[in-house]
Amino acid sequence: MQTLLTIIHGLAIGILVSAPMGPIGMLCIQRTLNKGRLSGLFTGIGAALSDFIYALLAGLGMSIIIDFVEDNEAQLQLIGSIVLLGFGIYIARKNPAKALRARRKGKQKMSHMQDMATGFLFTFSNPLIIFLIIGLYARFNFPAAEFTWIDYLIGFLSIIIGALAWWFTITYFVNKVRGHFNVRSMWLINIIIGSLICLMSVIGFIMSLIDLL
């Protein structure tokens, strides 16, 4: 019973950490529409790996990391906002026709590792996610005081599986409607998503400056 509960809680944490439709979710959707499902999925895998690292740090009581994030929250948010702004501008200016030509020439597979790397770095650049993870740990009593090393192993594996399941599902459904978009509409989506990410970065930048002043 304890093992089943650990699996359920781990899956729930993994899904809930990934589920908020923030910048990484928008990036995943944008890449799925522009470059195909695998590109979006590898972006999500990179994000899931980043979330998993933060989940390990929080779950194993890495107080040094947590204290550093708490003490430098505004500065980290400022840096993360600048990174977001760069991604937002890049996406808004991205020409989907180039991605289509690259896929037809067989070059698309070569970029999947790049998709995963950028998904990882994009998510890892926002260490404030660790506070969401800590909140979810408290909500689901994870890890429990009576956890053995096997419970820890099962729990953390469940978290990464939950996160990957979320990105697998999202890219599946987005890919299903992808055929209804032409290059012009995908370019418009790039501009909209890129602009939203830029807006998020500006808001975060202003909030972090207010905290610093």
Buried (B, 14 or more C-beta within 10 A) or exposed (E): EEEEBBBEBBBBBBBBBBEEEBBBBBBBBBBBBBBBBBBBBBBBBBBBBBBBBBBBBBBEEBEEBBEEBEEEBBEBBBBBBBBBBEBBBBBBEBEBEEBBEBBEEEEBEEBBEEBBBBBBBBBBBBBBBBBBBBEBBEEBEBBEEEBEEEBBEBBBBBBBBBBBBBBBEBBEEBBEEBEEBEEEEBBEBBEBBBBBBBEBBBEBBEBBEEEEE
